[in-house]
Amino acid sequence: MIKRILFIYPPVTRPADFSATAVRVSSFLPLGIAYIAAVLEQAGGYEIEILDALISGDMDEGTPLSGGASIRYGLTDEAISEKIREFNPDVVAVPCLFSAMQADALQVCRLAKQLRSGITTVLGGAHAGAVAREIIDNSPEVDFVIIGEAEETFVKLLRVLSGKGALSSLNNGIVFRKNGNTVCIAKTSYIQDLDSLPFPARHLFDMQKYLDNAKSHGYYRAAPYTQMITSRGCPCKCTFCALGSHWGSRQRLRSARNVLDEIEHLITAYGIKEIHFEDDNVIADKRRANELFDGMIERGFNIKWHVPSGIAVYTLNEEILGKMKASGCYSVTMAIESGNQEVVAKLMNKPVKLKLVPGLVKKIREAGLDVRGFFIIGYPDETRQTIQQTIDFAREIELDWSYFSIASPLPNTDMYRLCIKKGYIKEGDFDPLRSFHRSIIHTPEFDPEYLYQVREEAIIDTCFRNNPNLHKYNIDKAIADFSDVVERYPHFDFANFYLGEAYRKKGDQAKALQSYKNTLAANPAHELARTRLGELEEHETEQ
């Protein structure tokens, strides 16, 4: 009989050159675990324990491993093993949402099997589902991989493991071994009534720890804040997206009332003051979006909110922007992706009309909202010219901030298959840790080193040197954005320098002086910072 279920969110292990000083380590409430745990509580008969091995350990300095070659953020293997030993579970379930999590997720399963081979190990999450066959073929420490949303499949699996059905009854989105062979059962049906799901079991977590320590993957204005999901799936079919196979081919929505009730619960139970909607496309359904925003206003929630993962350009108009602002939204990040219409439409298969974007930027500003944008450079079959057009477009439309990503061909996406077909990458080239930050694509037009240099210059030129708030709109907003970067990455000389420029423009000579000193501490060869420092020191002497 299966009774004791231990969910383990894995720690983060990185090569030393990819430490938190290079790419920050962030913790979030594992909503996937929280949803499944809530469903198990509803079913009854299970003892549930949750270990977040990231937030429960050291997330700042980390623990050196392999003689310093890598760094572990979160709990050590020894600490994780001790937790498994203490609870003595029948099943260990581990999420693997992203490619960068795979090695750590597999290691958690390995630790469980080393303690007791009879423990059943289960992986789930978007990445695990996308490479489920490969995991089962090559990772004996994993018994089952669930494809797509897991609530119904996981409960059914536990019943089968308890002898209440045969493996053959597992018929919807699961991969496992049987008689030495890998059995792959595709995901064919999804939960249609999302309102039927209980709210995530946040009460099983140390919520205060998340509220105190969680780091947004974007930005926030009010604390405490937390994440929630109001829908599953997206109506778009972008060639770079790996989530279609996870959530299904169409978007499914929770009702506005159901979402509003959860927000009210978060405010009442945890004092939440800001919500980050983690949906793929939160306002794609205009009717539901209007009901949601009207309800937030009518219930008087008085909270802040935004969508860190971005909002589809085609969903925005003046009316919806007004309601977003009135309901507490303070920032809109548009998923623009490219400054070339052919790249957006034909290569990315994204429904963005670039000619509408400048007008939308203006409307968002007029609504009193921050306006930001996501861009991808180095897409397969792009040219150097289209890459430059994207950078120029981002600068010309005067966004508060531009986010430039290097195209990353995720396994089993259309973009990945195109790269393989054209020889731009080879099977096995994808690096789950580095490929989001360093290109692996080689085309006749560009190589990874070119893209790295172009991206670095694009960030400095668009977000700092030609920042619209620094030169035209709102110097305090420029100071806030630059300060945020400096706080996270104090060794970035350019961020310290332009923070100094912003303070100098505002007339705060003391803070400008300190920022220029910080610039030189990060890069003693920064001549312009040295010149500015000399000018300010001379000015102080004259006074």
N, C-alpha and C positions, 0 to 999 in steps of 0.2 A: 504493500500500500504506500503510495506517494503522499507524504504529508508535509515535510519540511522543505520550503522553497527559499533559497538564498539568491537574491539578486545582487550582482556585483558590478558597479560601474568601474571600469578599469582606470588605473593611473595613467600617466603620460610619460613615456620614455623617449628621449630624443638624443641624436648625436650631439656631442658637446658643442659643435659649431652651429648648432641649430637651437641653442638654449633659449630661455625665456627673454634674454636680452635682445635676441634677434627676432623672435616671434613669440608674443606673449602667450601665457597659459591662462585660460579662462575656465571657470567652473559655472555650470548651470544646473538647476534642478532637472534631473533626468525625467522628463515628462513621459517618455515611453514606458519606463519602469513604473512610474506613478499610475499610469492608466491601467497597465496589466495587473498591478497589485490591487487596484480598486475592484477590478473585475473578479479577481480571486477572492477578495473579501466578500463580495456579493454572492459568489458561488458557495462559500462556506467550506469548512473542513480542512483548511490549510493553515499551517504556521508560517508566517512570512517574516523574513528578515531582509533588510536592505543595507548594503555596505557601499558607500560612495568612496572608493579608494583614492580618488583625486582630492576632493575637498577635505577628507579626513587626515591627510598628511601634509607634508611641506610643499607648498605651491610656489614659494618665492625663490629660495636658493636651490632646492632640489638636493638629491643624493647622488654623488658620483658613482657610476658603475663601470665595470670592465676597465679598471685602472684609469678612469677619467675619460674614457672614450665616449661615454654616453652619460646622460643625467636623467634620473627618475624624479618626477614631480608627483607627489602623493605618497601613498603607503609603499613600503618596501615589500618584496616578495614574502619575507619572513612574517611581517605584520598581517598580510593578507592570508597567509596559510594559517596563522593562529586564529583569525576570525572564522575561517572555514572549519577548523578543528573544534572550536568552541560551539558553533551552532550545529555541526554534524548534519548537514543537509542531505536530502534525497536528490535534489536537483539544484544545480548551480546555473543560473541564467545570466548571460552577459550581453549587453548591447554593443553593437559595432556599427555606429551610424555612419562614420566617415572612414575613408581609406587609411588615414593616419592612426586610427585606433586598432587596426587589425592585429599587429604584433602584440600589443598589450592585452587585447581581448583573448587571443590564443594562449598567452602566458598564464592568464588567470585560470583558464580551463585546464591547462597543464598542471598548475598547482593543485587544483581540486583532484585530478586523477592521481597525482603522486601521493596524496593523503589517503585516498580510498578509491580504487578503480571502479567500485560500484556506483559512485556518484554519476548521475546523468548530467551531461553538460549540453547547454543549448545556447546558440548564438542567434541574435536577431538584429534588426536595423537595416537601413538602406544599403550600406556597403556590403554587409554580410549576405544579404539577399541577392545582390547583384553578382557576387562571386561565390555563390553557395556551393556549386559543384566543385569548384577548385578547392574550397576549404575542406569539404568532406573527403575528396580524393587525396589530399595531402596532409591533413591534420588529424591524426588519430585521437587527439585529445578532445575533439568535438564530436558529439554524438548526433546532434540535430542542428540544422539551420532553418529558421523560419523565414519565408519570403513574404515581404509586404507587412501590412499591419498585423499584429500578432495576437490581439486579445482572444479571438475565437479559436484560432489554431492552437495557441498555447494551452488553453483550458482543455481542449480535446486531446492534446498530446498527454497531458497529465492523467487524464482518464484512461487512456490506452496504457500508459506506464503502470497504472494501478490495476491492470487486468480487466478493465471495462471496455474491451474492444480490441480488435487486431490492428497491427500496423497498416494493413490494407485499407482501414477505415480513414486513415489520414489522407484526405483527398483534396487539400486546398493550400498550396503554398508551403511546402516543406521538403527538405532534402535530408536523406539519412542513408545508412548502410544496411543492406540486407543480404545475408549469405555472401559477404565479401564484395558485393556490387553496390554501386551508388544508385540510389533511387531518387529521381527528381520529379516532384509533383508540382506543376505550375500553379501559380496563383490565378484563380478563375473567378472568384467572387469576393466582394468587399462589403463591409458593414454599410448598409444604406441609411439606416436611421441612427445618426451619430448622437442624437439626443438620448438614445437608449443606454448609452454608456454612462457610468457614474463619473463624477468629477475625479480628477487625479487624486490619489491617496496621499496628499501632501502631509497629512498627520503622521505618516510613517517615517517622515524625514525630520531631521533637526532643521526646521525651516529658518530659525534664527541664524544659523551658520551661513545659509545661502544668502539671506537678506543682508548679513554683515559683510560677507566676503566675496560674493559673486561679482564677477567683472563683466560688464556688458561687452558684446563683440562689436558694439558701435559706440553709443554714448547715452547719457541719461541726464535728466534735469531734476528729478525728484526721487528721494529714497524714503522708504524701501521700495524697490521695484521687483517685478518678477515677470516670467514669460507665460504665455498661454497660446493655445492653438484653437482657432474657431472653425477650421475647415480642413479637408484633406484632399490633396491633389490640385491640379491646375489645368485650365482649359487649353493652355498653350502646349506646343510640342517642340520646344527649342532643342536643337541638335546637340547641345552641350550638357543637357540636364539628365541626371541619372535617377530622378525621382519618379518618373512616369511608371516604371515597372513596380515601384514600391507602393504608390498610392492608387494606381489604376489610371485608366485613360480619360477619366472625367473628374471634375471637381464635385465633392460632396460637402454639404454645408450643415453645420449646426444651426438651429434656429436662433434668431436674434434674442428671443427670450431666454433660451438656454445659456447663451453666452453672457447675457446681462446678469443672470442669476449667479454665474460663476464669478464674475467681476465683483458683484455685491458680497459674495462669500469671502473673496480675497481681501476686500476692504475691511469687512467686519472681523474676520478671524485673524488677519495678519497685519492690518494697518497699511495695506499697500497703497502707494501714492502714484505709482506709474506702472503701466502695462506695456510690455513689448510683445506685439502679435508676431508669432513666428510662422504664420501661414505662408504658403508659396504665392498666394494671390488673394489677399484679404478682401478686396473691394471689387472683385471681378463680377459678382452678382450685385447689380445696382440696387435692386429692391431690398435685398437683405442688408446691404451696407447702409442704406437710408434708415431702415428700421433699427439697426444697431446704434447708429450715431444719434438718432432721435431719442432712443431709449436711454442712452448715457446722459443726455441732456435732461430728459424728463425725470430721471431718478436722482439727479443732482449729485452725481458721483464726484465731481470736482477732482479728477485725476488727470495726469499727463499720460500721453501714449504716443508711440510711433511704431514703425515696422522696420526693424533693423535689416531685414533681408531684402527690402526694396518693394516698390509698388510698380505694377505694370503701367507704362505710359498711357496706353489706350483706355485705361479705366478712369482717368482723371478729367474733370471738367470743373467749371466755376462753381456750380451748385454743390457738388460733392466736397470740394475744397472748403467751402463755407461751413458745411456741417462737420467736417473733420476738425476744423479749427474750434468751432463752438463746443465740440464734445471733448476737447482736451489734447488733440494732436498738435504738436509743436514743430514737427519736422517731416518733410517728404523726401525720400530717397528714390529717385526714378531709376529703373533698370533700363538704361539707354543702350548700353553695350558697345555701340560703334558710332562713328561719325560719318559712315558711308552707308547709304541706303541699300546698296546691293549686298554688302556684307551682312547687314542686319536681316534682310529679307531672304536672300538666297542661300547664304552660307549658314546663318544661325537659325533661320526659319522662325524669326521672332516678329510678332505683329506690331512693329514700331514704325510710325511715320515721322521721320526726323524733322520734316518741315513744321510739325506742330510743336516740337519741343521748346524752341525759344519763347513762343507765346505762353506755353504752360509755365515755364520758369518765371516769366513776368507775373502771371496770375498767382502763382504760389507765393511770390514775394509780396504781392498786393494783399494777399490773404493774411499776411503776418506770420508766415511759416518759414522755417529754414528750408533751403532747397539744395539737395545733394544729388549725385549721380554715380551709378556704377558703369564702368567701362572695361572691356576685354580687349587686349591687344595680342597679336601673334596667333590669330586664328588660322587654321590650315587654309591655304589658297588665298590668304590676304597678301597684299603687296606692301612694300615699305611706304608707298604713297598713301594707301588706305589707313595704315597705322598712324601716319602723321596727320591725316584728316581727322581721325578720332581725337587725337591730342588737341589739335587746333579747335575742333568743335567744342570740346570740353572747356577750353579756355574762353572761347568767344561767347558762350551762352551765359557766362558769369554765375556759375554755381557757387554756393557757399563752400562746398568741398567736393572734390572728385576722387573717386576710388578707382585706381587702375589695377587690374588683375592680368596676369599672364595666362593665356588659354591653356587649360589643363584637360587633356583628353581622358576622362574617367572611363574605366573599363566598362564595356558593354553599352556605351552610348554611341549615337550616330557619328559624333565627332571622332571618337576612338576608332571606329570601324573605317572611317574615311582615311584617317592617318595611317592605319595599317595597310589599307588598299594601295595608297599612293607611295608607300615607303617612307613617310615622314617620321614614323617611329617603328620600332620592332616590338613584338610580343616580349613583355618583360621589362621594357624601358620605363614604364610608369613607376615612379618612386612615391609611395604613399605619404612620405614625410615631406619631401622637398618639392614635388611637382606642382604644387599650387603657387610656389614662389619662384621656382626656377624652371624655365621651359625645357621640355624634352623633345620639342618638335624641330626638325631640320627640313627646310624647304629650299627651293632655288632662290627664294627671296630673302630669307633670314635664318639665323641660327640662334641658339639660346643666349650666347653672350651678347649679341646685338640687342635682343629683346630686353635683357637685364639692364643694359645701359640706357636704352630708350625709356623704359619704365621709370628708372630712377630719376632721369632728367625730367620726365613728364610730371612726376609727383612734385619735384622742387619748383618747376616752372609754373604749373597750374595752381597748386595748392598754397604755395608760399610766395615766390617771386611776384606772380601776377594775381595774387589773391584779391578778389573783388572787394572784400570787406576791408582789407588793408589799404586799398587805394581809393575806394569810392563809397562804400555803403555804411559799414558799421565797424569802427576800429575796435570796440569792446568785444565784438563777436570774433574778430580776427585774433585778439589776445586770448580769448577763451579757447579757441581751436588750437592755436599754437601751443598754449600752455598744456593742453591735454596731451599733445604729442610729446612734449618735453617731459612731462610726468611719467609717461610710459617708456620713453626711450631717451633718457637724458644724454646719451652719447651721440645723438644726432646733431652734428654741428649746424646744419642748415636750419633746423627747427629752433635752436637757441638763437641763431643770428636773426631770423625774421621775427622772432618774439621781441628781440631787442629793437628791431626796426619799428615794430608796432608801438612799443612803449615810447620810443623816441618821438614818433609822430604824435602820440597822445600828449607828450610833454612830461612824462614820468622819467626824468633823467636818471634817478637812482636805480630803478628797475631795468632801464635800458643798459646802464653801465654793467650791472650784474649779469645780464643776459649775454653781453658781448664777452665778458670774462669767462662765462660758461662755454661760449663758443670756442674760445681759444684753449680752454682746458680740454675740450673734446678734440680740437684740431688746431695745434699751434701754428700751422701754416696758413690759416684763414686770414689772408691779408686785409680784406675789407673789414672784418671784425676788428683787426688791430688798428686800422685807420679810424674807424668809428670810436673805438675806445680812446684813442689819442685825442680826438676832437672833443669828446665829452670831458675828459680829464683836464684838457686845456681850458675848456669853458668853466669848469668848477674852480680852477686856479684863478682865473680872471675875476670871478665873483668874490 
